[in-house]
Protein backbone atom coordinates (compact mmCIF):
# COMPACT_ATOMS: atom_id res chain seq x y z
CA UNK A 1 0.00 0.00 0.00
CA UNK A 2 1.35 3.40 -0.94
CA UNK A 3 -1.69 5.67 -0.62
CA UNK A 4 -1.41 7.07 2.92
CA UNK A 5 -4.50 9.26 2.53
CA UNK A 6 -6.67 6.25 1.67
CA UNK A 7 -5.11 4.28 4.53
CA UNK A 8 -5.92 7.05 7.05
CA UNK A 9 -9.50 7.40 5.79
CA UNK A 10 -10.23 3.70 6.05
CA UNK A 11 -8.51 3.33 9.43
CA UNK A 12 -10.54 6.30 10.71
CA UNK A 13 -13.74 4.71 9.41
CA UNK A 14 -12.90 1.38 11.08
CA UNK A 15 -12.01 3.18 14.31
CA UNK A 16 -15.31 5.07 14.37
CA UNK A 17 -17.39 2.02 13.53
CA UNK A 18 -15.82 -0.01 16.34
CA UNK A 19 -15.33 2.82 18.82
CA UNK A 20 -11.57 2.24 19.02
CA UNK A 21 -8.93 4.92 19.33
CA UNK A 22 -5.69 4.11 17.53
CA UNK A 23 -2.28 5.21 18.75
CA UNK A 24 0.50 6.23 16.35
CA UNK A 25 2.27 2.96 17.15
CA UNK A 26 -0.79 0.88 16.26
CA UNK A 27 -1.35 2.87 13.07
CA UNK A 28 2.28 2.21 12.12
CA UNK A 29 1.83 -1.53 12.74
CA UNK A 30 -1.22 -1.67 10.46
CA UNK A 31 0.63 0.37 7.80
CA UNK A 32 3.58 -2.06 7.86
CA UNK A 33 1.18 -5.00 7.62
CA UNK A 34 -0.48 -3.57 4.51
CA UNK A 35 2.63 -2.13 2.87
CA UNK A 36 3.47 -5.19 0.70
CA UNK A 37 0.04 -5.12 -0.96
CA UNK A 38 -1.34 -2.89 -3.70
CA UNK A 39 -3.71 -0.02 -2.93
CA UNK A 40 -6.51 -1.84 -4.78
CA UNK A 41 -6.01 -5.03 -2.74
CA UNK A 42 -5.99 -3.04 0.51
CA UNK A 43 -9.10 -1.09 -0.44
CA UNK A 44 -10.95 -4.37 -1.07
CA UNK A 45 -9.73 -5.69 2.30
CA UNK A 46 -10.87 -2.53 4.11
CA UNK A 47 -14.30 -2.68 2.47
CA UNK A 48 -14.65 -6.36 3.28
CA UNK A 49 -13.70 -5.83 6.93
CA UNK A 50 -15.85 -2.71 7.31
CA UNK A 51 -18.91 -4.74 6.37
CA UNK A 52 -18.02 -8.08 7.96
CA UNK A 53 -15.90 -7.57 11.09
CA UNK A 54 -17.89 -7.58 14.33
CA UNK A 55 -14.86 -6.29 16.25
CA UNK A 56 -11.96 -4.07 15.28
CA UNK A 57 -9.89 -6.27 12.92
CA UNK A 58 -6.42 -7.35 13.98
CA UNK A 59 -3.50 -7.31 11.49
CA UNK A 60 -3.89 -11.08 11.10
CA UNK A 61 -7.46 -10.58 9.90
CA UNK A 62 -6.24 -8.15 7.25
CA UNK A 63 -3.68 -10.71 6.10
CA UNK A 64 -6.34 -13.42 6.03
CA UNK A 65 -8.54 -11.28 3.79
CA UNK A 66 -5.60 -10.31 1.59
CA UNK A 67 -3.87 -13.67 1.32
CA UNK A 68 -6.49 -16.19 2.29
CA UNK A 69 -6.31 -18.59 5.20
CA UNK A 70 -3.16 -20.66 5.63
CA UNK A 71 -5.02 -23.74 4.49
CA UNK A 72 -6.05 -21.90 1.32
CA UNK A 73 -2.47 -20.81 0.68
CA UNK A 74 -1.25 -24.39 1.02
CA UNK A 75 -3.92 -25.65 -1.38
CA UNK A 76 -3.01 -22.96 -3.93
CA UNK A 77 0.66 -23.84 -3.59
CA UNK A 78 -0.15 -27.53 -4.10
CA UNK A 79 -1.85 -26.73 -7.41
CA UNK A 80 1.36 -25.04 -8.59
CA UNK A 81 3.37 -28.08 -7.50
CA UNK A 82 1.15 -30.54 -9.36
CA UNK A 83 1.14 -28.41 -12.52
CA UNK A 84 4.95 -28.10 -12.42
CA UNK A 85 5.42 -31.81 -11.73
CA UNK A 86 3.21 -32.76 -14.67
CA UNK A 87 4.63 -30.16 -17.03
CA UNK A 88 8.36 -30.32 -16.22
CA UNK A 89 8.91 -33.49 -14.22
CA UNK A 90 11.79 -34.15 -11.85
CA UNK A 91 14.55 -33.47 -14.41
CA UNK A 92 14.01 -29.72 -14.75
CA UNK A 93 15.20 -27.31 -12.05
CA UNK A 94 12.31 -25.11 -10.90
CA UNK A 95 11.83 -21.83 -9.06
CA UNK A 96 8.36 -21.23 -7.64
CA UNK A 97 7.11 -17.69 -7.07
CA UNK A 98 6.30 -18.91 -3.55
CA UNK A 99 9.60 -19.85 -1.86
CA UNK A 100 7.81 -21.66 0.99
CA UNK A 101 7.30 -24.48 -1.52
CA UNK A 102 11.08 -24.78 -1.79
CA UNK A 103 11.38 -25.33 1.97
CA UNK A 104 8.80 -28.14 1.89
CA UNK A 105 10.72 -29.92 -0.87
CA UNK A 106 14.06 -29.33 0.83
CA UNK A 107 12.57 -31.03 3.92
CA UNK A 108 11.43 -33.92 1.71
CA UNK A 109 14.87 -34.30 0.13
CA UNK A 110 14.51 -32.18 -3.00
CA UNK A 111 12.45 -31.78 -6.14
CA UNK A 112 13.41 -35.29 -7.28
CA UNK A 113 10.97 -36.89 -4.81
CA UNK A 114 8.19 -36.33 -7.31
CA UNK A 115 9.54 -39.25 -9.37
CA UNK A 116 8.34 -41.55 -6.57
CA UNK A 117 4.80 -40.22 -6.43
CA UNK A 118 1.97 -42.54 -7.41
CA UNK A 119 -1.43 -41.16 -8.42
CA UNK A 120 -3.17 -43.25 -5.75
CA UNK A 121 -1.05 -41.57 -3.03
CA UNK A 122 -1.47 -37.95 -4.16
CA UNK A 123 -4.27 -37.10 -1.72
CA UNK A 124 -2.04 -38.12 1.22
CA UNK A 125 0.98 -36.37 -0.21
CA UNK A 126 -1.16 -33.26 -0.63
CA UNK A 127 -2.27 -33.38 3.02
CA UNK A 128 1.33 -33.69 4.17
CA UNK A 129 2.42 -30.90 1.80
CA UNK A 130 -0.26 -28.54 3.11
CA UNK A 131 0.62 -29.40 6.72
CA UNK A 132 4.32 -28.71 6.15
CA UNK A 133 3.56 -25.62 4.07
CA UNK A 134 1.57 -24.16 6.96
CA UNK A 135 4.44 -24.85 9.37
CA UNK A 136 7.11 -23.34 7.12
CA UNK A 137 4.89 -20.38 6.30
CA UNK A 138 4.71 -19.51 9.98
CA UNK A 139 8.45 -19.71 10.54
CA UNK A 140 10.80 -16.84 10.04
CA UNK A 141 13.30 -18.68 7.87
CA UNK A 142 15.33 -18.25 4.73
CA UNK A 143 13.88 -20.40 1.96
CA UNK A 144 15.96 -21.98 -0.81
CA UNK A 145 16.09 -19.85 -3.99
CA UNK A 146 15.09 -22.74 -6.27
CA UNK A 147 14.85 -26.53 -6.48
CA UNK A 148 17.54 -28.29 -8.51
CA UNK A 149 16.20 -30.96 -10.84
CA UNK A 150 17.79 -34.37 -11.40
CA UNK A 151 19.47 -33.16 -14.61
CA UNK A 152 21.35 -30.41 -12.77
CA UNK A 153 22.23 -32.72 -9.88
CA UNK A 154 23.60 -35.45 -12.17
CA UNK A 155 25.59 -32.95 -14.24
CA UNK A 156 27.16 -31.53 -11.08
CA UNK A 157 27.93 -35.04 -9.77
CA UNK A 158 29.65 -35.90 -13.07
CA UNK A 159 31.73 -32.71 -12.95
CA UNK A 160 30.06 -30.87 -15.82
CA UNK A 161 30.31 -27.12 -15.42
CA UNK A 162 27.41 -26.30 -17.73
CA UNK A 163 25.21 -23.60 -16.20
CA UNK A 164 21.73 -25.13 -16.09
CA UNK A 165 18.47 -23.28 -16.64
CA UNK A 166 15.60 -23.21 -14.22
CA UNK A 167 11.94 -22.73 -15.03
CA UNK A 168 9.97 -20.18 -13.05
CA UNK A 169 6.61 -21.40 -11.82
CA UNK A 170 3.80 -18.98 -10.96
CA UNK A 171 4.52 -15.36 -11.82
CA UNK A 172 6.47 -15.28 -15.09
CA UNK A 173 5.45 -18.92 -15.51
CA UNK A 174 7.57 -20.93 -17.90
CA UNK A 175 10.26 -18.25 -18.10
CA UNK A 176 13.76 -19.70 -17.99
CA UNK A 177 16.83 -18.17 -16.42
CA UNK A 178 20.43 -19.13 -15.88
CA UNK A 179 21.48 -20.38 -12.48
CA UNK A 180 24.36 -18.48 -10.92
CA UNK A 181 27.03 -20.06 -8.74
CA UNK A 182 25.70 -18.10 -5.74
CA UNK A 183 22.28 -19.70 -6.14
CA UNK A 184 23.86 -23.14 -6.41
CA UNK A 185 25.70 -22.77 -3.11
CA UNK A 186 22.53 -22.07 -1.06
URDA-V173102 format. One line per field, one symbol per residue. ss: DSSP state (H for helix, E for strand, L for the rest). phi: phi as a letter, one per 30 degrees, with the letter a starting at -180 (. if undefined). psi: psi as a letter, one per 30 degrees, with the letter a starting at -180 (. if undefined). Layout:
# URDA-V173102
ss: ???
phi: ???
psi: ???
This chain:
# URDA-V173102
ss: LLLHHHHHHHHHHHHHHHLLLLLHHHHHHHHHHHLLLLHHHHHHHHHHHHHHLLLLLLHHHHHHHHHLLHHHHHHHHHHHHHHHHHHHLLLLEEEELLLHHHHHHHHHLLHHHHHHLLHHHHHHHHHHHHHHHHHHHHLLLLLLLLELLHHHHHHHHLLLLLLLEEEEELLLLLLEEELLHHHHLL
phi: .bddddedddddddddecicccddddedddddddedcddddddddedddeccddbeddedddddddcjdedddddddddddddddddciddddbbddcddedddddddjjdddddcdcedceddddededddedddddccbdcedacdddddddddddidceddcbcdcjdheidcbddcdddddd
psi: kfjeeeeeeeeeeeeeeghkkkleeeeeeeeeefeflleeeeeeeeeeeeffkflkkleeeeeeeeflleeeeeeeeeeeeeeeeeefafekkkjlfjfeeeeeeeefglffffffkkeffeeeeeeeeeeeeeefefkjlkkkeljkleeeeeeeeggkgkjlklkkkbkhkfkllkkleeeef.
